[in-house]
Amino acid sequence: MTSVQKKEAPHYSGHRDRLRQRFAQGGTEALQDYELLELILFMAIPRRDVKPLTKDLIQRFGSFSGVVHAEIHELTGFGLSENSAIALKCIEAGALTMMKQDVTKQPILNSWSRLTDYLYASMAHETKEQFRLLFLNKKNELIGDEVQQTGTIDHTPAYPREIIKRALNVGATALILVHNHPSGNPSPSQPDINLTQDIIAAANPFNIIIHDHVIISKNGYTSFKSEGLI
């Protein structure tokens, strides 16, 4: 027996190598959701078999998307280290950054599906209502994207004067209003409709166009313009 003993490879090392090869050759289409999650967690948790953990995470949060959109405290509460939770949140942040860059300084009205995909990824999984403003220039290019207010699970305060003041500050000539419904129902309420009309009235003297108001939820979205509400 030699003085230096070779350590046996952990039982999961071959499995990790096979997953890496499948991903390298076939991309995400070659992996199931829990396997893609495994691949990510390999790098954050190098000395542990993470296959059972990834299956438990997807069962707890419903899907790969649900895991990535979970809050850090939810992930650490489930047993992940803070580093592992941050690694997952970096996946979310990277995806949102790419989607935002794809629509920024582009004619938004001609890139509607990309815009709604970005808004869904940004807001559908939020547990509190957010009121978001998309600022457009004369070419209807996106020049700004801001969450103006965050409220409760079913209400976000929004103030027409402040919205128009901010639009003037950034040099916007048009706006798309966006907010989410954490309940999962994207249907507009009467207060949503009333607020939209108030913002349109406040914008008119400044020749600022309100192109649309979009409500985002886990179950889809509603466009006020498509529904004839604008």
matplotlib code that plots the C-alpha trace (Angstrom):
import matplotlib.pyplot as plt

x = [0.0, 1.5, 1.9, -0.5, -3.9, -6.1, -9.4, -12.4, -14.5, -17.9, -20.7, -22.3, -19.2, -20.0, -23.6, -22.3, -20.0, -22.8, -25.1, -22.4, -21.8, -25.5, -25.8, -22.7, -24.0, -27.8, -28.3, -31.3, -33.5, -31.4, -32.1, -35.2, -35.9, -34.5, -31.4, -30.7, -31.1, -28.7, -26.2, -26.4, -26.1, -23.1, -21.1, -22.5, -22.4, -19.4, -19.2, -22.8, -25.2, -27.7, -30.1, -32.5, -32.3, -33.2, -36.2, -37.4, -36.9, -39.0, -41.7, -41.7, -41.7, -43.6, -41.1, -37.6, -38.9, -40.6, -37.3, -35.3, -37.9, -38.1, -36.8, -33.4, -35.0, -37.4, -34.5, -32.3, -35.4, -35.6, -32.0, -29.8, -26.8, -26.9, -24.2, -26.3, -29.4, -27.5, -26.2, -29.8, -30.8, -27.9, -29.5, -32.7, -30.9, -28.9, -32.0, -33.8, -30.8, -30.7, -34.4, -34.3, -31.4, -33.4, -36.2, -34.2, -33.9, -36.1, -39.5, -41.6, -44.8, -43.1, -41.5, -44.6, -44.1, -40.5, -41.8, -44.5, -42.1, -39.8, -42.6, -43.9, -40.4, -39.9, -43.3, -45.4, -43.9, -43.8, -45.8, -46.7, -48.2, -45.8, -46.6, -44.1, -43.6, -42.1, -40.9, -40.9, -39.4, -41.0, -39.9, -41.6, -38.2, -37.9, -35.7, -36.6, -38.1, -38.8, -40.8, -42.5, -44.4, -44.6, -47.7, -49.4, -50.6, -53.7, -53.0, -50.3, -50.7, -50.0, -50.2, -50.9, -49.1, -45.9, -46.1, -46.3, -43.7, -41.3, -42.1, -41.2, -38.0, -36.8, -38.0, -40.6, -43.3, -45.3, -45.8, -46.9, -48.3, -47.7, -48.7, -49.0, -51.7, -50.2, -53.6, -53.0, -56.1, -55.0, -58.5, -58.6, -60.6, -62.7, -60.0, -57.5, -59.7, -60.3, -56.6, -55.8, -58.3, -56.9, -53.3, -54.5, -56.2, -53.1, -50.9, -53.1, -52.0, -48.4, -49.0, -47.8, -49.5, -50.5, -50.2, -51.4, -51.8, -50.8, -51.7, -49.3, -50.1, -48.9, -51.8, -51.2, -51.7, -54.3, -53.8, -56.2, -55.8, -56.7, -59.7, -60.9, -60.3, -57.9]
y = [0.0, 3.4, 6.2, 8.4, 6.8, 7.8, 9.0, 7.3, 9.5, 10.2, 8.1, 11.1, 12.2, 10.0, 11.3, 14.9, 14.2, 12.7, 15.6, 18.1, 16.1, 16.0, 19.7, 20.5, 18.4, 19.1, 22.3, 22.7, 20.5, 17.5, 18.0, 17.9, 20.8, 19.2, 18.2, 21.7, 22.8, 20.1, 21.4, 24.9, 23.6, 21.4, 24.6, 26.0, 22.7, 20.8, 18.1, 16.9, 14.8, 17.5, 15.4, 14.8, 18.4, 19.7, 17.4, 18.6, 22.2, 21.8, 20.0, 22.8, 25.8, 24.1, 24.4, 25.5, 29.0, 28.9, 28.0, 30.7, 33.3, 32.3, 34.9, 34.3, 33.8, 31.2, 29.3, 29.5, 28.5, 25.4, 24.4, 26.1, 28.1, 31.8, 31.3, 28.6, 30.9, 33.8, 31.5, 30.8, 34.4, 35.3, 33.1, 35.1, 38.4, 37.4, 36.3, 39.5, 41.6, 39.9, 40.3, 44.0, 44.6, 43.0, 45.6, 48.7, 51.3, 49.2, 50.2, 48.6, 48.5, 46.3, 44.0, 43.4, 39.7, 40.3, 43.1, 41.0, 38.1, 40.5, 41.9, 38.4, 37.3, 40.5, 40.7, 37.6, 36.0, 39.1, 38.6, 42.3, 44.6, 46.9, 49.8, 50.1, 52.8, 52.2, 55.5, 55.9, 58.5, 59.9, 56.8, 54.6, 53.3, 52.2, 54.8, 54.0, 51.3, 52.1, 50.5, 53.6, 52.1, 48.8, 48.1, 45.2, 41.9, 43.6, 47.3, 49.7, 53.5, 55.4, 59.2, 60.7, 64.0, 62.2, 59.8, 62.7, 64.7, 61.7, 61.3, 64.9, 64.5, 61.7, 63.3, 60.7, 61.5, 58.3, 55.8, 52.2, 51.5, 48.1, 46.5, 43.0, 41.0, 38.5, 36.8, 35.3, 37.0, 39.6, 41.1, 44.8, 46.1, 49.2, 51.2, 50.0, 51.4, 54.7, 55.2, 54.7, 57.3, 59.7, 59.3, 59.8, 63.0, 64.2, 63.4, 65.1, 68.7, 67.7, 65.7, 62.5, 59.5, 56.5, 53.6, 50.9, 49.6, 46.0, 43.8, 40.9, 37.7, 34.2, 33.2, 35.6, 39.3, 41.8, 44.7, 47.6, 48.6, 45.1, 45.1, 48.5, 50.2, 52.8]
z = [0.0, -0.9, 1.6, -0.4, -0.8, -3.7, -2.5, -4.1, -6.3, -4.8, -6.2, -7.9, -9.8, -12.8, -12.9, -12.9, -15.8, -17.8, -17.2, -18.2, -21.4, -22.2, -21.7, -23.7, -26.6, -26.5, -24.4, -22.1, -24.4, -23.4, -19.7, -17.5, -15.2, -12.1, -14.1, -15.2, -11.6, -10.5, -13.1, -11.6, -8.0, -8.8, -9.0, -5.7, -3.8, -5.1, -2.4, -2.1, -4.1, -5.0, -7.0, -4.1, -3.1, -6.6, -6.8, -3.4, -4.5, -7.6, -5.6, -3.1, -5.5, -8.4, -11.2, -12.2, -12.7, -9.3, -7.6, -9.4, -8.6, -4.9, -2.4, -0.8, 2.6, 1.2, -0.3, 2.8, 4.8, 2.8, 3.6, 1.0, 2.1, 1.3, -1.4, -3.1, -2.9, -4.4, -7.2, -8.1, -7.9, -10.2, -12.9, -12.5, -12.6, -15.7, -17.6, -16.7, -17.8, -21.2, -21.7, -20.7, -23.1, -25.9, -25.6, -24.5, -27.3, -29.5, -31.0, -28.3, -30.2, -32.8, -30.1, -28.0, -27.4, -26.2, -23.9, -22.4, -21.9, -20.0, -17.9, -17.1, -16.0, -14.0, -12.2, -12.4, -9.4, -7.2, -3.9, -3.7, -6.3, -8.2, -10.4, -13.2, -15.8, -19.3, -20.8, -24.6, -26.9, -30.2, -32.0, -29.4, -28.3, -24.6, -22.9, -19.3, -17.1, -13.4, -10.6, -9.3, -6.3, -4.4, -2.4, -0.7, -2.0, -3.6, -3.8, -5.1, -4.7, -7.9, -8.3, -11.7, -11.1, -9.9, -12.9, -15.4, -13.6, -13.9, -17.6, -18.2, -16.2, -18.4, -21.6, -22.4, -25.0, -24.3, -21.5, -21.0, -17.5, -15.9, -12.7, -11.4, -9.7, -7.2, -7.0, -10.4, -12.0, -14.6, -15.0, -14.3, -11.3, -11.5, -9.5, -12.1, -14.9, -12.9, -12.3, -15.9, -17.0, -14.3, -15.7, -19.3, -18.2, -16.4, -19.5, -22.1, -21.4, -21.9, -25.1, -23.4, -24.9, -22.7, -25.2, -22.8, -19.3, -18.9, -15.9, -15.4, -13.4, -13.2, -15.4, -18.2, -18.8, -19.8, -22.2, -21.6, -25.3, -26.5, -24.2, -25.5, -22.2, -23.7]

ax = plt.figure().add_subplot(projection="3d")
ax.plot(x, y, z, "-o")
ax.set_aspect("equal")
plt.show()
